[in-house]
Each structure stands twice: as C-alpha cells, then as structure tokens.
C-alpha cells in the first residue's frame, strides 16, 4: 500500500524521533475515513508490526533536547 500525506510545517525543522508522530497521523486518518477498519485493527491491545518510510524533502532533523 502506498500512502501520501502532503502538509506544511511552521518551521523547516523536525525532531529526529518523528516516526511516532507519523504513525499517529496515519492512525488518525484511518479513524476518520474508515472507522470500521480502524476498530478492527486497533480495538485490542496487541502489538503490530509496521514498516514504513518517510520522505522529508524540505526539513532538517534536530536532535532531541
């Protein structure tokens, strides 16, 4: 599956640990567009394996403080 999310940032920097935020954004989008599928996937507290990559063409990574 391929998913594209276009957006903008207030600042051209993003923290190094951005993966959790991207995953949260994908879950939010699924919950809003297909609530039944979201419940099917996330109603139980079971570990799930994810693999994804993020292409950030306009950002600089910052070290977490």
Secondary structure, DSSP 8 states (H G I E B T S, - for coil): ---------SSSEEES--HHHHHHHHHHHHHHH-HHHHHHHHSS------------SS-EEE---
